[in-house]
Amino acid sequence: MARDHLTAPLPGRALRPPPADPGAGRRDLALLVSVASAYALAQLLLVVPGTGLGWDETVYVSQVSRDAPAAFFSAPRARGISYLVAPVAAVTSSVLALRIYLALLAAAALLLALWVWRRLLPTPVLALAGLLFTGLWPTLAYGPQAMPNLWVAFAALTAVGCFLRAAADRSDRAALAGTGAAVAVAALMRPADAFWLVLPLVCAAVAVPAWRRPALPAVLAAGALAGSAQWLVEARLSHGGVLARLHRAGEIQGGLGWHPAFWDHLRALGGRTLCRPCEGPWSQPVTGLWWLALPLLVAGGLVAAYRGTELLRPVLAATAAGLSLAAPYLLMVGYAAPRFLLPAYALLALPAALCLARLLRAARGRPFARTALCLALAAHLALQLLLTATVAARSRDMRTALTAVAAELHRQGVRPPCTVSGEEAVRVAFRAGCASRQAYGGHDGSISAAGLTALAARMPTAVLVADGAAPPPWARGWRPQPLPALPDGRPWRAYLAPSARPAG
């Protein structure tokens, strides 16, 4: 009797099947829609206005842009996010239009992912999980960005939910198809992440007697293979094979191996989009408090699920998949970027929300404890909104600076068709309508110094250098031109080939 009582977080609400009340579905949908709408609104207000494309975003968007040549596409990347932005990028160069499109699409994806779980966890817990996940500054900042990690998060959340529904009900063909489709989306965005998503689900399909049927591992494998097909074919055609591409991808990421990066990820939560190398003092420890609390909340969610038997398998599956997705970035990659852990956060938000829901319920008769919990949650969300605004402000400043640089290059004769190389070449070239090519530094091995020199004889070419560095030897005779300063105040200049002639 005690276990039955603890199974439902709200009195009178059953978990499975859904309530017979015809209005319950509408109320559940309205609650989840409110979370998704708040997510969309926060993105539209804090992140969308005036922000520019980041370096990685520019690479992805340039693959399908109508206004600039495609940037070099390195071995670790997959083309899923380029396909996602293609409907907008192919018809307009407006970053604002792209941001609005992605913000609304992200909110819709969140709603779909949470709705899949409605038959597995109580809707109030799902709404709280959605609030916890979307309230993080990386989730807000990357919602309207052309980056793959958040879409892996939505796909992973959907895949695990569909998998559990298909495992519990063999007649639920829609859930089985949804499992394969969601895994395919994850693989299309980041094939390696799809592997770590599928791994614990296949193990669960083998370990749980009631789930042992060929359809579950088959659909997981089929989804992963379908989503990775383009990446695999490209590896064969452009990188010398799958193993060669994986090896090169590991080199670009600093060499995969035993590289625990817990401390780096913790420090990156202060608003650093990339912590490589992660140096300097940890000046904002308050920004990492929630990260230290997350393992405790997940453990509390598992304890609460154990006491309510119907919740145990869904919560265990979400936790296992979340930890699996986090493991390579915490243990094998020697640097940190908060976006890497978004898929793990999406899944771990479910047990964390269950724990918080039980704590809030237990505190009903204790006004001080309940108020303290609510204030702590409100303070956490307020801090995340502040960090989101800070990250967005940096993006706006960089967009303004790079736009001024592109305009200066135009005045100096670097106009399409043209080429830009060197410091910040990818973003500057995209804004100037030029191709970005690297003959030194970076991962672009598509051209040699001799090739770039020959190219400069035919079209306007600029090499950008920063911090007073000397240009490469083959550009030392080119015309130097100071450039508008970057937000960090570093001095930099362009060296312009003779083919670049100033206007007028």
Kinemage of the C-alpha trace (Angstrom):
@kinemage 1
@onewidth
@group {chain A} dominant
@subgroup {mainchain}
@vectorlist {calphas} color= white
{ca met a 1} P 0.000 0.000 0.000
{ca ala a 2} L 2.822 2.399 0.811
{ca arg a 3} L 4.448 1.823 -2.529
{ca asp a 4} L 1.163 2.341 -4.376
{ca his a 5} L 0.689 5.597 -2.507
{ca leu a 6} L 4.179 6.846 -3.388
{ca thr a 7} L 3.838 5.936 -7.053
{ca ala a 8} L 1.745 9.026 -7.797
{ca pro a 9} L 3.259 12.446 -7.031
{ca leu a 10} L -0.190 14.011 -6.966
{ca pro a 11} L -3.151 12.511 -5.071
{ca gly a 12} L -5.605 10.686 -7.285
{ca arg a 13} L -3.457 10.759 -10.453
{ca ala a 14} L -2.649 7.360 -11.978
{ca leu a 15} L 0.386 6.856 -14.167
{ca arg a 16} L -0.763 4.143 -16.558
{ca pro a 17} L -3.140 4.133 -18.292
{ca pro a 18} L -3.769 7.908 -18.622
{ca pro a 19} L -6.759 9.255 -16.706
{ca ala a 20} L -10.135 8.484 -18.215
{ca asp a 21} L -11.122 12.120 -17.747
{ca pro a 22} L -11.373 13.470 -21.321
{ca gly a 23} L -10.094 16.834 -20.129
{ca ala a 24} L -6.923 15.383 -18.590
{ca gly a 25} L -5.156 15.146 -21.931
{ca arg a 26} L -5.931 18.770 -22.708
{ca arg a 27} L -4.717 19.875 -19.284
{ca asp a 28} L -1.501 17.873 -19.655
{ca leu a 29} L -0.938 19.327 -23.103
{ca ala a 30} L -1.594 22.840 -21.851
{ca leu a 31} L 0.947 22.397 -19.058
{ca leu a 32} L 3.658 21.170 -21.413
{ca val a 33} L 2.794 23.809 -24.009
{ca ser a 34} L 3.277 26.460 -21.348
{ca val a 35} L 6.807 25.163 -20.670
{ca ala a 36} L 7.653 25.069 -24.383
{ca ser a 37} L 6.175 28.538 -24.890
{ca ala a 38} L 8.218 29.960 -22.032
{ca tyr a 39} L 11.311 28.409 -23.613
{ca ala a 40} L 10.528 29.989 -26.978
{ca leu a 41} L 9.811 33.379 -25.400
{ca ala a 42} L 13.054 33.386 -23.417
{ca gln a 43} L 15.041 32.637 -26.569
{ca leu a 44} L 13.240 35.300 -28.589
{ca leu a 45} L 13.838 37.938 -25.922
{ca leu a 46} L 17.351 37.112 -24.715
{ca val a 47} L 19.235 35.387 -27.546
{ca val a 48} L 17.641 36.041 -30.915
{ca pro a 49} L 17.901 39.846 -31.297
{ca gly a 50} L 21.199 40.969 -32.810
{ca thr a 51} L 23.336 37.889 -32.187
{ca gly a 52} L 25.696 36.767 -34.944
{ca leu a 53} L 26.744 33.369 -36.176
{ca gly a 54} L 29.527 31.722 -34.202
{ca trp a 55} L 32.527 30.049 -35.820
{ca asp a 56} L 31.010 26.545 -35.851
{ca glu a 57} L 27.625 27.895 -36.865
{ca thr a 58} L 29.177 29.639 -39.831
{ca val a 59} L 30.732 26.390 -41.019
{ca tyr a 60} L 27.391 24.582 -40.831
{ca val a 61} L 25.304 27.373 -42.374
{ca ser a 62} L 27.795 28.047 -45.166
{ca gln a 63} L 27.241 24.521 -46.499
{ca val a 64} L 23.731 25.490 -47.618
{ca ser a 65} L 23.992 29.273 -47.897
{ca arg a 66} L 23.146 31.017 -51.134
{ca asp a 67} L 25.416 34.004 -50.431
{ca ala a 68} L 28.854 32.595 -49.575
{ca pro a 69} L 31.011 29.593 -50.519
{ca ala a 70} L 31.011 26.610 -48.180
{ca ala a 71} L 33.676 26.636 -45.467
{ca phe a 72} L 35.955 23.649 -44.960
{ca phe a 73} L 34.073 20.774 -43.312
{ca ser a 74} L 36.398 18.923 -40.941
{ca ala a 75} L 36.333 15.232 -40.039
{ca pro a 76} L 34.366 15.340 -36.729
{ca arg a 77} L 31.430 17.229 -38.205
{ca ala a 78} L 28.172 15.770 -39.500
{ca arg a 79} L 25.770 17.526 -41.837
{ca gly a 80} L 22.535 17.109 -39.916
{ca ile a 81} L 22.403 20.683 -38.647
{ca ser a 82} L 23.120 22.000 -42.164
{ca tyr a 83} L 20.095 20.069 -43.413
{ca leu a 84} L 18.018 21.477 -40.560
{ca val a 85} L 18.821 25.109 -41.413
{ca ala a 86} L 18.688 24.637 -45.196
{ca pro a 87} L 15.039 25.748 -45.626
{ca val a 88} L 15.951 29.188 -44.287
{ca ala a 89} L 19.625 29.550 -45.243
{ca ala a 90} L 18.928 28.648 -48.863
{ca val a 91} L 16.467 31.514 -49.340
{ca thr a 92} L 17.723 34.313 -47.079
{ca ser a 93} L 20.950 35.495 -45.487
{ca ser a 94} L 19.063 36.976 -42.532
{ca val a 95} L 20.531 35.705 -39.266
{ca leu a 96} L 17.424 37.012 -37.484
{ca ala a 97} L 15.154 34.837 -39.639
{ca leu a 98} L 17.359 31.823 -38.963
{ca arg a 99} L 17.341 32.498 -35.219
{ca ile a 100} L 13.544 32.808 -35.057
{ca tyr a 101} L 13.095 29.630 -37.092
{ca leu a 102} L 15.407 27.630 -34.831
{ca ala a 103} L 13.958 29.064 -31.604
{ca leu a 104} L 10.417 28.061 -32.567
{ca leu a 105} L 11.567 24.689 -33.870
{ca ala a 106} L 13.456 24.009 -30.632
{ca ala a 107} L 10.360 24.780 -28.575
{ca ala a 108} L 8.291 22.423 -30.743
{ca ala a 109} L 10.932 19.689 -30.401
{ca leu a 110} L 10.904 20.096 -26.628
{ca leu a 111} L 7.118 19.738 -26.558
{ca leu a 112} L 7.245 16.592 -28.679
{ca ala a 113} L 9.999 15.026 -26.575
{ca leu a 114} L 8.142 15.664 -23.315
{ca trp a 115} L 4.817 14.511 -24.733
{ca val a 116} L 6.338 11.136 -25.637
{ca trp a 117} L 6.979 10.587 -21.910
{ca arg a 118} L 3.411 11.363 -20.820
{ca arg a 119} L 2.492 7.668 -20.372
{ca leu a 120} L 5.708 7.001 -18.470
{ca leu a 121} L 5.995 9.800 -15.898
{ca pro a 122} L 3.462 12.184 -14.357
{ca thr a 123} L 2.937 15.324 -16.402
{ca pro a 124} L 3.835 17.715 -13.541
{ca val a 125} L 7.207 15.936 -13.260
{ca leu a 126} L 7.711 16.275 -17.013
{ca ala a 127} L 6.872 19.966 -16.873
{ca leu a 128} L 9.349 20.473 -14.041
{ca ala a 129} L 11.998 18.506 -15.973
{ca gly a 130} L 11.372 20.701 -18.994
{ca leu a 131} L 11.758 23.801 -16.840
{ca leu a 132} L 15.001 22.520 -15.316
{ca phe a 133} L 16.488 21.671 -18.702
{ca thr a 134} L 15.389 24.739 -20.631
{ca gly a 135} L 16.277 26.967 -17.691
{ca leu a 136} L 19.988 26.212 -18.154
{ca trp a 137} L 21.916 28.910 -19.987
{ca pro a 138} L 23.415 26.459 -22.537
{ca thr a 139} L 19.912 25.229 -23.444
{ca leu a 140} L 18.700 28.808 -23.853
{ca ala a 141} L 21.776 30.073 -25.677
{ca tyr a 142} L 21.948 27.171 -28.124
{ca gly a 143} L 18.209 26.932 -28.808
{ca pro a 144} L 18.296 29.400 -31.734
{ca gln a 145} L 21.851 28.523 -32.782
{ca ala a 146} L 22.800 26.327 -35.731
{ca met a 147} L 24.589 23.781 -33.557
{ca pro a 148} L 23.863 20.029 -33.330
{ca asn a 149} L 24.159 19.259 -29.609
{ca leu a 150} L 20.733 20.489 -28.509
{ca trp a 151} L 19.088 18.528 -31.305
{ca val a 152} L 20.859 15.408 -30.127
{ca ala a 153} L 19.360 16.180 -26.697
{ca phe a 154} L 15.820 16.384 -28.056
{ca ala a 155} L 16.359 13.252 -30.153
{ca ala a 156} L 17.797 11.348 -27.181
{ca leu a 157} L 14.890 12.318 -24.924
{ca thr a 158} L 12.417 11.234 -27.598
{ca ala a 159} L 14.292 8.019 -28.399
{ca val a 160} L 14.424 6.809 -24.787
{ca gly a 161} L 10.742 7.616 -24.242
{ca cys a 162} L 9.662 5.832 -27.425
{ca phe a 163} L 11.914 2.885 -26.595
{ca leu a 164} L 10.290 2.455 -23.182
{ca arg a 165} L 6.791 2.662 -24.639
{ca ala a 166} L 7.633 0.154 -27.375
{ca ala a 167} L 9.233 -2.175 -24.820
{ca ala a 168} L 6.197 -2.052 -22.524
{ca asp a 169} L 3.612 -2.470 -25.308
{ca arg a 170} L 4.539 -4.696 -28.247
{ca ser a 171} L 1.527 -3.455 -30.194
{ca asp a 172} L 2.705 0.175 -30.078
{ca arg a 173} L 4.186 0.361 -33.570
{ca ala a 174} L 4.244 4.135 -33.516
{ca ala a 175} L 6.591 4.080 -30.527
{ca leu a 176} L 8.815 1.518 -32.249
{ca ala a 177} L 9.018 3.681 -35.368
{ca gly a 178} L 9.595 6.749 -33.222
{ca thr a 179} L 12.546 5.034 -31.552
{ca gly a 180} L 14.251 4.411 -34.873
{ca ala a 181} L 13.458 7.888 -36.199
{ca ala a 182} L 14.757 9.645 -33.087
{ca val a 183} L 17.987 7.617 -33.081
{ca ala a 184} L 18.415 8.447 -36.773
{ca val a 185} L 18.097 12.167 -36.025
{ca ala a 186} L 20.709 11.885 -33.278
{ca ala a 187} L 23.062 10.038 -35.636
{ca leu a 188} L 22.477 12.559 -38.404
{ca met a 189} L 23.519 15.325 -36.031
{ca arg a 190} L 26.421 13.571 -34.250
{ca pro a 191} L 27.083 9.904 -35.101
{ca ala a 192} L 29.320 9.340 -32.061
{ca asp a 193} L 26.616 10.587 -29.695
{ca ala a 194} L 24.133 8.195 -31.294
{ca phe a 195} L 26.446 5.300 -30.417
{ca trp a 196} L 26.508 6.287 -26.740
{ca leu a 197} L 22.727 6.731 -26.810
{ca val a 198} L 22.053 3.331 -28.355
{ca leu a 199} L 24.526 1.422 -26.169
{ca pro a 200} L 22.545 1.443 -22.879
{ca leu a 201} L 19.247 0.886 -24.711
{ca val a 202} L 20.550 -2.246 -26.424
{ca cys a 203} L 21.886 -3.469 -23.068
{ca ala a 204} L 18.473 -2.850 -21.512
{ca ala a 205} L 16.716 -4.709 -24.329
{ca val a 206} L 18.945 -7.709 -23.611
{ca ala a 207} L 18.996 -7.525 -19.815
{ca val a 208} L 15.267 -7.078 -19.103
{ca pro a 209} L 13.440 -10.369 -19.825
{ca ala a 210} L 10.171 -8.674 -20.730
{ca trp a 211} L 11.950 -6.533 -23.344
{ca arg a 212} L 13.799 -9.348 -25.110
{ca arg a 213} L 12.579 -9.297 -28.686
{ca pro a 214} L 14.519 -8.776 -31.917
{ca ala a 215} L 12.555 -5.696 -32.959
{ca leu a 216} L 14.027 -3.406 -30.282
{ca pro a 217} L 17.771 -3.827 -30.979
{ca ala a 218} L 17.013 -4.066 -34.702
{ca val a 219} L 15.246 -0.717 -34.831
{ca leu a 220} L 17.984 0.901 -32.725
{ca ala a 221} L 20.669 -0.393 -35.092
{ca ala a 222} L 18.647 0.563 -38.169
{ca gly a 223} L 18.106 4.103 -36.889
{ca ala a 224} L 21.776 4.581 -36.052
{ca leu a 225} L 22.873 3.227 -39.436
{ca ala a 226} L 20.347 5.305 -41.389
{ca gly a 227} L 21.317 8.502 -39.619
{ca ser a 228} L 25.046 7.837 -40.001
{ca ala a 229} L 24.879 6.752 -43.636
{ca gln a 230} L 25.827 10.111 -45.121
{ca trp a 231} L 28.745 10.496 -42.671
{ca leu a 232} L 29.969 6.990 -43.495
{ca val a 233} L 29.758 7.529 -47.247
{ca glu a 234} L 31.559 10.861 -46.941
{ca ala a 235} L 34.249 9.173 -44.841
{ca arg a 236} L 34.836 6.705 -47.649
{ca leu a 237} L 34.831 9.299 -50.433
{ca ser a 238} L 36.641 12.231 -48.803
{ca his a 239} L 38.614 10.988 -45.792
{ca gly a 240} L 40.165 7.689 -46.843
{ca gly a 241} L 37.680 5.510 -44.967
{ca val a 242} L 35.808 5.375 -41.683
{ca leu a 243} L 38.835 4.536 -39.526
{ca ala a 244} L 40.884 7.315 -41.107
{ca arg a 245} L 38.086 9.805 -40.471
{ca leu a 246} L 37.712 8.689 -36.872
{ca his a 247} L 41.458 9.011 -36.370
{ca arg a 248} L 41.502 12.505 -37.849
{ca ala a 249} L 38.459 13.492 -35.789
{ca gly a 250} L 40.290 12.362 -32.653
{ca glu a 251} L 43.342 14.434 -33.610
{ca ile a 252} L 41.236 17.548 -34.116
{ca gln a 253} L 39.637 17.034 -30.706
{ca gly a 254} L 43.047 16.865 -29.068
{ca gly a 255} L 43.394 13.099 -29.051
{ca leu a 256} L 40.755 10.887 -27.466
{ca gly a 257} L 41.829 8.874 -24.445
{ca trp a 258} L 41.709 9.023 -20.665
{ca his a 259} L 41.214 12.760 -20.105
{ca pro a 260} L 38.909 13.416 -17.117
{ca ala a 261} L 37.470 16.904 -17.625
{ca phe a 262} L 35.057 17.307 -14.697
{ca trp a 263} L 36.861 20.392 -13.427
{ca asp a 264} L 36.900 21.997 -16.876
{ca his a 265} L 33.179 21.442 -17.357
{ca leu a 266} L 32.440 22.896 -13.950
{ca arg a 267} L 34.442 26.040 -14.663
{ca ala a 268} L 32.904 26.442 -18.118
{ca leu a 269} L 29.456 26.928 -16.557
{ca gly a 270} L 30.367 30.546 -15.791
{ca gly a 271} L 29.424 31.486 -19.359
{ca arg a 272} L 32.344 30.091 -21.346
{ca thr a 273} L 31.172 28.507 -24.566
{ca leu a 274} L 34.551 26.804 -25.004
{ca cys a 275} L 37.093 26.016 -22.313
{ca arg a 276} L 40.166 25.001 -24.339
{ca pro a 277} L 42.493 25.340 -22.573
{ca cys a 278} L 40.580 25.875 -19.356
{ca glu a 279} L 42.963 28.186 -17.559
{ca gly a 280} L 42.683 30.985 -15.038
{ca pro a 281} L 40.941 31.117 -11.656
{ca trp a 282} L 37.416 29.829 -11.064
{ca ser a 283} L 36.006 33.285 -10.470
{ca gln a 284} L 32.272 32.431 -10.342
{ca pro a 285} L 31.786 29.276 -8.244
{ca val a 286} L 28.101 30.070 -7.689
{ca thr a 287} L 27.453 29.269 -11.366
{ca gly a 288} L 28.472 25.640 -10.771
{ca leu a 289} L 26.427 24.924 -7.656
{ca trp a 290} L 23.606 23.327 -9.634
{ca trp a 291} L 26.122 21.023 -11.350
{ca leu a 292} L 27.356 19.821 -7.952
{ca ala a 293} L 23.757 19.316 -6.816
{ca leu a 294} L 22.722 17.397 -9.947
{ca pro a 295} L 24.170 14.006 -8.877
{ca leu a 296} L 22.357 14.295 -5.546
{ca leu a 297} L 19.068 15.132 -7.262
{ca val a 298} L 19.463 12.251 -9.719
{ca ala a 299} L 20.215 9.859 -6.851
{ca gly a 300} L 17.167 11.173 -4.998
{ca gly a 301} L 15.069 10.629 -8.120
{ca leu a 302} L 16.252 7.034 -8.346
{ca val a 303} L 15.337 6.457 -4.695
{ca ala a 304} L 11.891 7.963 -5.257
{ca ala a 305} L 11.422 5.818 -8.369
{ca tyr a 306} L 12.424 2.686 -6.465
{ca arg a 307} L 9.651 3.331 -3.969
{ca gly a 308} L 7.153 3.701 -6.809
{ca thr a 309} L 7.618 0.575 -8.924
{ca glu a 310} L 5.973 1.944 -12.077
{ca leu a 311} L 8.512 4.751 -12.188
{ca leu a 312} L 11.643 2.671 -11.700
{ca arg a 313} L 12.303 1.469 -15.229
{ca pro a 314} L 11.690 4.831 -16.958
{ca val a 315} L 13.877 6.695 -14.479
{ca leu a 316} L 16.625 4.058 -14.617
{ca ala a 317} L 16.607 4.124 -18.421
{ca ala a 318} L 16.787 7.919 -18.550
{ca thr a 319} L 19.621 7.967 -16.016
{ca ala a 320} L 21.615 5.244 -17.772
{ca ala a 321} L 21.267 6.907 -21.165
{ca gly a 322} L 22.166 10.304 -19.715
{ca leu a 323} L 25.288 8.995 -18.016
{ca ser a 324} L 26.296 7.135 -21.171
{ca leu a 325} L 26.006 10.313 -23.257
{ca ala a 326} L 28.015 12.282 -20.685
{ca ala a 327} L 30.802 9.719 -20.247
{ca pro a 328} L 32.879 10.411 -23.392
{ca tyr a 329} L 32.915 14.168 -22.791
{ca leu a 330} L 33.685 13.894 -19.096
{ca leu a 331} L 36.323 11.177 -19.422
{ca met a 332} L 37.749 11.090 -22.946
{ca val a 333} L 37.859 14.661 -24.299
{ca gly a 334} L 40.488 16.868 -22.706
{ca tyr a 335} L 38.554 20.134 -22.813
{ca ala a 336} L 35.059 21.391 -22.081
{ca ala a 337} L 32.166 23.074 -23.821
{ca pro a 338} L 28.816 23.230 -21.996
{ca arg a 339} L 26.932 22.267 -25.164
{ca phe a 340} L 28.579 18.814 -25.154
{ca leu a 341} L 26.550 17.731 -22.123
{ca leu a 342} L 23.144 18.999 -23.281
{ca pro a 343} L 21.915 15.487 -24.245
{ca ala a 344} L 22.896 14.206 -20.803
{ca tyr a 345} L 21.209 17.149 -19.068
{ca ala a 346} L 17.962 16.548 -20.985
{ca leu a 347} L 17.716 12.967 -19.721
{ca leu a 348} L 19.044 13.550 -16.213
{ca ala a 349} L 16.487 16.331 -15.766
{ca leu a 350} L 13.828 13.603 -15.437
{ca pro a 351} L 15.117 11.944 -12.229
{ca ala a 352} L 16.162 15.355 -10.904
{ca ala a 353} L 12.625 16.670 -11.442
{ca leu a 354} L 11.134 13.611 -9.764
{ca cys a 355} L 13.335 14.234 -6.739
{ca leu a 356} L 12.376 17.912 -6.573
{ca ala a 357} L 8.688 17.068 -6.959
{ca arg a 358} L 8.900 14.660 -4.021
{ca leu a 359} L 10.799 17.216 -1.928
{ca leu a 360} L 8.178 19.868 -2.655
{ca arg a 361} L 5.412 17.435 -1.790
{ca ala a 362} L 7.135 16.412 1.443
{ca ala a 363} L 7.485 20.096 2.373
{ca arg a 364} L 3.768 20.849 2.083
{ca gly a 365} L 3.345 21.034 5.835
{ca arg a 366} L 6.646 22.890 6.329
{ca pro a 367} L 6.298 26.428 4.980
{ca phe a 368} L 9.930 27.329 5.680
{ca ala a 369} L 11.318 24.303 3.828
{ca arg a 370} L 8.929 24.761 0.899
{ca thr a 371} L 9.777 28.466 0.627
{ca ala a 372} L 13.499 27.712 0.772
{ca leu a 373} L 13.181 25.188 -2.071
{ca cys a 374} L 11.191 27.615 -4.217
{ca leu a 375} L 13.629 30.459 -3.558
{ca ala a 376} L 16.611 28.258 -4.396
{ca leu a 377} L 14.996 27.215 -7.685
{ca ala a 378} L 14.068 30.821 -8.509
{ca ala a 379} L 17.608 32.029 -7.757
{ca his a 380} L 19.058 29.279 -9.940
{ca leu a 381} L 16.810 30.215 -12.875
{ca ala a 382} L 17.534 33.925 -12.445
{ca leu a 383} L 21.270 33.270 -12.536
{ca gln a 384} L 20.896 31.154 -15.674
{ca leu a 385} L 18.953 33.944 -17.388
{ca leu a 386} L 21.682 36.424 -16.445
{ca leu a 387} L 24.374 34.152 -17.882
{ca thr a 388} L 22.322 33.711 -21.057
{ca ala a 389} L 22.074 37.470 -21.469
{ca thr a 390} L 25.843 37.799 -20.939
{ca val a 391} L 26.665 35.165 -23.566
{ca ala a 392} L 24.241 36.786 -26.029
{ca ala a 393} L 25.771 40.229 -25.418
{ca arg a 394} L 29.222 38.879 -26.292
{ca ser a 395} L 27.820 37.469 -29.512
{ca arg a 396} L 26.301 40.843 -30.425
{ca asp a 397} L 29.594 42.621 -29.810
{ca met a 398} L 31.462 40.130 -31.987
{ca arg a 399} L 28.895 40.412 -34.752
{ca thr a 400} L 29.281 44.198 -34.790
{ca ala a 401} L 33.072 43.940 -34.901
{ca leu a 402} L 33.199 41.320 -37.655
{ca thr a 403} L 30.655 43.203 -39.743
{ca ala a 404} L 32.925 46.262 -39.562
{ca val a 405} L 35.901 44.134 -40.605
{ca ala a 406} L 34.022 42.732 -43.603
{ca ala a 407} L 33.019 46.259 -44.626
{ca glu a 408} L 36.647 47.430 -44.388
{ca leu a 409} L 37.800 44.541 -46.566
{ca his a 410} L 35.184 45.491 -49.135
{ca arg a 411} L 36.522 49.040 -49.172
{ca gln a 412} L 40.017 47.663 -49.672
{ca gly a 413} L 38.954 45.671 -52.722
{ca val a 414} L 38.241 42.259 -51.186
{ca arg a 415} L 34.899 41.651 -52.874
{ca pro a 416} L 33.328 38.463 -54.273
{ca pro a 417} L 34.713 36.321 -55.710
{ca cys a 418} L 37.419 36.553 -53.082
{ca thr a 419} L 39.325 34.553 -50.478
{ca val a 420} L 40.099 35.181 -46.808
{ca ser a 421} L 42.658 33.254 -44.758
{ca gly a 422} L 44.127 33.481 -41.267
{ca glu a 423} L 42.629 34.679 -37.970
{ca glu a 424} L 38.799 34.491 -37.852
{ca ala a 425} L 38.826 33.730 -41.574
{ca val a 426} L 35.664 31.603 -41.492
{ca arg a 427} L 33.387 34.228 -39.980
{ca val a 428} L 34.910 37.209 -41.772
{ca ala a 429} L 34.823 35.436 -45.136
{ca phe a 430} L 31.170 34.463 -44.686
{ca arg a 431} L 30.189 38.058 -43.931
{ca ala a 432} L 32.232 39.352 -46.858
{ca gly a 433} L 30.820 36.773 -49.270
{ca cys a 434} L 34.271 35.220 -49.741
{ca ala a 435} L 35.670 31.722 -49.509
{ca ser a 436} L 37.686 30.860 -46.394
{ca arg a 437} L 40.842 28.851 -47.024
{ca gln a 438} L 43.619 27.980 -44.596
{ca ala a 439} L 47.118 27.088 -45.714
{ca tyr a 440} L 48.526 27.388 -42.188
{ca gly a 441} L 46.976 26.668 -38.795
{ca gly a 442} L 43.535 25.208 -38.215
{ca his a 443} L 42.183 21.974 -39.675
{ca asp a 444} L 41.689 23.026 -43.289
{ca gly a 445} L 43.999 20.847 -45.360
{ca ser a 446} L 42.238 21.560 -48.627
{ca ile a 447} L 44.861 23.962 -50.013
{ca ser a 448} L 48.624 24.495 -49.830
{ca ala a 449} L 50.554 27.744 -49.486
{ca ala a 450} L 51.447 27.534 -53.171
{ca gly a 451} L 47.807 26.941 -54.061
{ca leu a 452} L 46.659 29.913 -52.013
{ca thr a 453} L 49.327 32.134 -53.585
{ca ala a 454} L 48.193 31.073 -57.054
{ca leu a 455} L 44.603 31.749 -56.067
{ca ala a 456} L 45.551 35.238 -54.854
{ca ala a 457} L 46.897 36.070 -58.324
{ca arg a 458} L 43.444 35.496 -59.792
{ca met a 459} L 41.111 36.964 -57.182
{ca pro a 460} L 41.240 39.421 -54.238
{ca thr a 461} L 42.742 37.681 -51.205
{ca ala a 462} L 43.373 38.745 -47.616
{ca val a 463} L 45.330 37.106 -44.811
{ca leu a 464} L 44.260 38.189 -41.309
{ca val a 465} L 46.747 38.215 -38.418
{ca ala a 466} L 46.245 39.247 -34.786
{ca asp a 467} L 48.312 40.420 -31.821
{ca gly a 468} L 51.007 41.936 -34.034
{ca ala a 469} L 52.008 38.556 -35.456
{ca ala a 470} L 53.907 38.470 -38.724
{ca pro a 471} L 52.112 37.264 -41.848
{ca pro a 472} L 53.103 33.923 -43.383
{ca pro a 473} L 56.230 34.122 -45.574
{ca trp a 474} L 54.304 33.993 -48.836
{ca ala a 475} L 52.229 37.073 -47.842
{ca arg a 476} L 54.971 39.316 -46.442
{ca gly a 477} L 55.109 41.418 -49.590
{ca trp a 478} L 51.358 42.054 -49.560
{ca arg a 479} L 49.823 45.375 -48.548
{ca pro a 480} L 49.172 45.682 -44.768
{ca gln a 481} L 45.872 47.207 -43.685
{ca pro a 482} L 44.767 47.846 -40.061
{ca leu a 483} L 41.336 46.459 -39.216
{ca pro a 484} L 38.630 47.571 -36.772
{ca ala a 485} L 39.322 46.158 -33.317
{ca leu a 486} L 37.712 43.015 -31.976
{ca pro a 487} L 35.716 43.183 -28.706
{ca asp a 488} L 38.698 41.872 -26.731
{ca gly a 489} L 40.776 44.819 -27.937
{ca arg a 490} L 43.419 42.763 -29.721
{ca pro a 491} L 45.089 44.644 -32.570
{ca trp a 492} L 44.915 42.907 -35.902
{ca arg a 493} L 45.405 43.630 -39.554
{ca ala a 494} L 44.932 42.252 -43.025
{ca tyr a 495} L 47.624 41.614 -45.594
{ca leu a 496} L 46.066 42.166 -49.001
{ca ala a 497} L 47.227 40.544 -52.225
{ca pro a 498} L 47.974 42.856 -55.206
{ca ser a 499} L 44.740 41.603 -56.761
{ca ala a 500} L 42.791 43.465 -54.013
{ca arg a 501} L 42.455 47.084 -55.190
{ca pro a 502} L 40.760 49.706 -53.003
{ca ala a 503} L 37.524 51.174 -54.299
{ca gly a 504} L 37.860 54.618 -55.892
